[in-house]
């Protein structure tokens, strides 16, 4: 559980950093968090849950300041970048399967 809370704190800190205006470097951090999570064996749903928890924590503060909607849109962009590694890996896997299937069909 301690590892999960460390991961949550890292993700939330990176998301807050991005929301504070760190544009491309913030998105690069999201990509690295996604890549590291995939390397550690985390699944897509674990990343989405982590993101959801971080957004909920951040929105509690943003709601009182009247900044909820812009914060939600920015959080979505951060999530898309964090998930891009999973997307690339799954597309690569599907391409590999298709290539193997076509190779098997050509050998008959």
C-alpha distance (Angstrom), angle and dihedral (degrees) to the residues before:
residue distance angle dihedral
X1 . . .
X2 3.80 . .
X3 3.81 90.3 .
X4 3.81 90.1 52.7
X5 3.81 91.7 52.3
X6 3.82 90.5 49.1
X7 3.80 89.4 51.2
X8 3.80 90.2 47.6
X9 3.80 92.1 50.6
X10 3.82 91.4 48.6
X11 3.80 92.3 48.1
X12 3.80 94.0 45.5
X13 3.81 91.9 47.2
X14 3.81 91.4 49.9
X15 3.81 91.4 47.6
X16 3.81 91.5 49.1
X17 3.80 89.4 48.6
X18 3.80 89.8 52.8
X19 3.80 92.2 46.8
X20 3.79 90.3 52.1
X21 3.79 89.4 64.3
X22 3.78 108.7 -84.6
X23 3.82 92.5 133.7
X24 3.79 113.1 176.1
X25 3.80 95.7 13.9
X26 3.80 88.7 51.9
X27 3.79 90.8 51.3
X28 3.80 90.0 47.5
X29 3.80 87.6 54.8
X30 3.82 89.6 51.0
X31 3.80 89.6 52.1
X32 3.81 91.2 49.9
X33 3.81 91.7 48.5
X34 3.80 89.8 51.5
X35 3.80 92.3 47.3
X36 3.80 92.5 47.9
X37 3.80 90.8 48.2
X38 3.78 91.2 51.8
X39 3.81 90.7 47.5
X40 3.82 88.7 52.0
X41 3.80 90.6 53.3
X42 3.79 98.7 -105.1
X43 3.75 116.3 152.9
X44 3.75 130.3 -132.1
X45 3.79 92.8 -103.2
X46 3.79 91.4 53.3
X47 3.80 90.4 55.9
X48 3.79 92.1 47.6
X49 3.82 90.6 49.9
X50 3.80 90.8 48.5
X51 3.80 90.2 49.9
X52 3.80 91.9 47.8
X53 3.81 91.7 51.9
X54 3.81 91.9 47.5
X55 3.81 92.3 48.4
X56 3.79 91.7 48.9
X57 3.79 90.5 52.0
X58 3.80 91.9 48.0
X59 3.81 94.7 44.7
X60 3.78 91.4 56.2
X61 3.81 87.0 66.0
X62 3.81 95.6 37.1
X63 3.82 93.7 51.5
X64 3.77 92.0 60.7
X65 3.80 89.2 51.3
X66 3.84 93.8 47.4
X67 3.83 93.7 -117.7
X68 3.81 100.6 114.1
X69 3.81 101.9 118.5
X70 3.83 98.2 48.6
X71 3.79 88.6 44.4
X72 3.81 91.8 53.0
X73 3.82 92.1 51.1
X74 3.79 92.2 49.3
X75 3.82 91.1 47.1
X76 3.80 89.4 54.5
X77 3.81 91.3 55.3
X78 3.81 90.3 49.6
X79 3.82 91.0 50.8
X80 3.81 92.2 50.1
X81 3.79 89.8 54.6
X82 3.81 92.5 46.5
X83 3.81 89.5 52.6
X84 3.80 96.0 45.3
X85 3.81 92.0 91.5
X86 3.80 90.6 56.1
X87 3.79 90.2 47.8
X88 3.79 92.9 51.3
X89 3.79 92.3 47.2
X90 3.79 93.9 49.2
X91 3.80 92.3 47.1
X92 3.80 90.2 49.6
X93 3.78 90.7 49.9
X94 3.81 92.2 49.7
X95 3.80 91.0 49.0
X96 3.80 89.8 50.9
X97 3.80 91.1 50.9
X98 3.80 91.9 48.7
X99 3.80 91.3 49.0
X100 3.79 91.8 50.2
X101 3.79 91.5 46.6
X102 3.80 91.8 51.3
X103 3.79 89.8 47.1
X104 3.80 90.5 52.7
X105 3.79 91.8 49.0
X106 3.80 92.0 51.1
X107 3.80 92.7 53.4
X108 3.83 93.3 60.8
